[in-house]
Amino acid sequence: MADFRPDRSRDAAFAWIAAAATLATVLVAHVAPARGTVPRPVATSPAEDPGCREWTDSCRVCTRDGDGLHCSTPGFACQREALRCTRR
């Protein structure tokens, strides 16, 4: 009768090839330069915009002055909206 044992050397070779391909992909991704320019950060909220002196989300009002940032306490049943600058 024929002996039907799995060919472990073929399985080991496949495992080494798969590991090498994965490692090569990771190394290329970290070494290759990124394409395009790096975008400059844009102020996404009035709190990050140094030109905005006062902003609100319809619940609280925040102001920026020489002492730093100061925000009011929101009301009990406040419904927040998007932040908007109210004074420059």
C-alpha positions in Angstrom: 0.0 0.0 0.0 1.1 3.6 -0.7 2.1 5.9 2.2 0.1 9.1 2.1 1.9 11.4 4.5 1.7 15.1 4.0 4.8 16.8 2.5 5.9 18.9 5.4 8.8 20.5 3.6 6.5 21.9 1.0 4.2 23.4 3.8 7.3 24.8 5.5 8.5 26.4 2.3 5.1 28.0 1.7 5.0 29.4 5.2 8.5 30.9 4.8 7.5 32.5 1.5 4.3 33.9 3.0 6.2 35.3 6.0 8.9 36.9 3.7 6.3 38.4 1.4 4.4 39.9 4.4 7.7 41.3 5.9 8.7 42.8 2.6 5.3 44.5 2.2 5.5 46.0 5.7 9.1 47.2 5.1 8.3 48.8 1.8 5.3 50.6 3.3 7.4 52.1 6.0 10.4 53.0 3.9 8.8 54.3 0.7 8.1 58.0 0.7 4.5 59.1 0.8 3.2 60.7 -2.4 1.7 64.2 -2.5 2.1 67.1 -0.2 1.3 67.1 3.5 -1.8 69.3 4.0 -1.4 72.2 6.5 -3.7 71.8 9.5 -6.8 73.9 9.3 -8.7 75.1 12.3 -11.6 72.7 12.6 -13.4 74.6 15.3 -13.5 78.2 16.6 -11.7 77.0 19.7 -8.7 76.2 17.6 -8.9 79.4 15.5 -6.8 82.1 17.3 -8.7 84.8 15.5 -12.0 83.9 17.1 -12.5 85.6 20.4 -16.0 84.2 21.3 -17.9 81.1 20.2 -20.9 79.1 21.2 -22.7 75.8 20.6 -26.0 77.2 21.8 -25.4 75.7 25.2 -22.4 77.5 26.5 -20.4 80.5 25.5 -16.6 80.5 25.5 -14.4 83.5 25.3 -10.6 83.9 24.7 -8.8 86.7 26.4 -5.4 87.5 27.9 -6.0 85.1 30.8 -6.9 82.1 28.6 -10.2 80.4 27.7 -13.3 80.9 29.8 -16.6 79.0 29.2 -20.0 79.3 30.8 -21.8 76.3 32.3 -24.4 74.7 30.0 -28.0 74.7 31.0 -29.9 71.6 32.2 -31.9 70.8 29.0 -29.3 72.1 26.6 -29.5 71.0 22.9 -26.0 71.4 21.5 -25.5 72.6 17.9 -22.4 73.0 15.8 -19.8 75.4 17.1 -19.8 78.8 15.5 -17.7 81.9 16.0 -19.7 84.9 17.3 -17.0 87.5 17.7 -13.6 88.1 16.1 
